[in-house]
Amino acid sequence: MPTLSIFYGIEIRMYWKDHPPPHFHVFYAGHLAVVDIRRVEIVEGILPRGAWSLVLLWTQEHQQELLEAFELCQKLIPPSKITPLP
């Protein structure tokens, strides 16, 4: 499972050949969540409010890169890392 970015203790990952719709997995302090890339919303799990605010901002800034990474993972091609929040 490629790790796309890590910032403020938040890890963003994708699974190889994962099911649609395009999404990514967030791991933070024992919390797990799945975020729909197009709708930019949590579709499974839960995150603390502060962590979700950071993930939301980061997702909006990198939405196209995330969609491209999802497509690459579908083809078993390693995606590039995505710039973390400063």
N, C-alpha and C positions, 0 to 999 in steps of 0.2 A: 504494500500500500504506500504509494508515494506521499511524502510530506511536502506540501506546496509552500508553506510559510509557517513561521513561528514568531509570535510577537506577544509580549506581556504575559507569557506563560500559556498562551492560546496556541494550539497546534491545529493546522488545517491540513486535512488529508483527503485522498480519493482512493477508492478501490479500483483494481483492474476490472474491466468489463462489468461494471456495476449497472444496475437497472436504471431506466429512465424514470422520471425526468432528470435532467442534469442537476446534480447536487454535489455537496461535499460534506465531510464529517468534521465536526469540531470537538476537540478534547480539551477540557480546561478543569483543573482542580477536582477531578473525580466526576465531572459532569460530561455528558455526551449529548450531542445534538446533530441533526441532519438538516442542512440548509438548502432549500431549493434556490438555484442560481438565478433563474429567470424571475421568479416572484420575490426573491430576496426575503424569505421568511423561513422560520423554523417549521419543519414538517414532522419532526420526530425528536423527542427528548426535550431538554430544558437547559438553559444557561442562566447564570446570575445576570441581573439587569446590566451591570457595568460591562461584563464580558460581552453580552449581546450587543450593546451599543458600539463597542469596538469592532466586532465582527460585521455588524451592519454597515458601518462606515467603510471598512476595508472591502467588503463585497461590492458596494456601490462603486468604489474606485477601480476595482479590478474585474468587473463582471465579464467583459469580453475575454480576458485572459483565462478566467475560470471556465467559460464555455469551451474555449479551445483546449484547455487541459483535460476537460471531461471527454472530448472527442478523441484526444490522443490516448487516454487511458482505455477507451473502448477498443482501440487498435493495438493495445499492449505496447505503445510507444511512450517512453518516459517523458513526462511534461517538464518544462522548465520551472525553476523556482519562481515564486511571485514575491515581489518586494513587500516586506512587512510594513506595518505602521511604524512611523518614527518614534 
